[in-house]
Amino acid sequence: MITPQEAKTISIVDFMRTRGFEPARIHGQQIFYFSPFREEKIPSFNVREGGGNDGDDVWHDFGEGGISG
């Protein structure tokens, strides 16, 4: 089990890859995936590497409206 602080050091892109998710589209720093939370035809899960105020990765699921950073 890892601590929350350790979890924050993991790249979301690397985590998605270890779970079998490959980017559906890359546009600059924005990486789009098909959502890991549901089946969809258009990729709505967006990751911005280093896009947070503190340089952390930020994700947004346009289909669910969830934001994390």
N, C-alpha and C positions, 0 to 999 in steps of 0.2 A: 504494500500500500504506500502511496506517495502522499506527501503533505500538499496543501494548497499552494504553498510557495514553490515547491518543486514542479507542480503541474503548470504553473504560470511560465515556467522556463521552456516548456515544450512548444515547438512550432505547430500551429494548427495544420499547416500544410503537411508537415511530416506525420502528424497524428492521423490525418485523413488517409494518407498513403498507406500507413500500417493497417488501416481498417479496410483497405481495398478500394478506396475512392480515388479516382484519377480526375484531374481537372477536365471539365467539358469545354472550357474556354478561358483564355488568359488575355486580359486587356490591361497593359501596363502593370501596375501593382495589384490590380484586382484579379482574383482567381475565382472563377465560377465553377461550382459543382452541382450535380443533381443532389437535392436535399437528402441527408441521411435519415430524415424523420418521416418521409413518405415517398410514394412513387410520383414522378412528374415527368413531363415531356420537355419542359424548358428549364434549364438550370437556374435555380433561384438562391442557392446558398453561396454567398459572396464572402471571400476572405481577402483582407488587405494586410499584407505582411508589413509589420512595423507601422501600421496606420494609426495606432493609438497615441495619445498625448505623451505617454512614457515610452514609446517605441515598441510596445507589445503588439502582437497581431490582434486584429479586430475582425469579427465576423458578423454578418447580418443575413438572416433568412427572410427573404422578401415574401415568401409564402406564409410564414408564421408571424412575422413582425418582430422576431427576437433579435436583440442586439447584445453583444458581449464584447468586452475589451480588456 
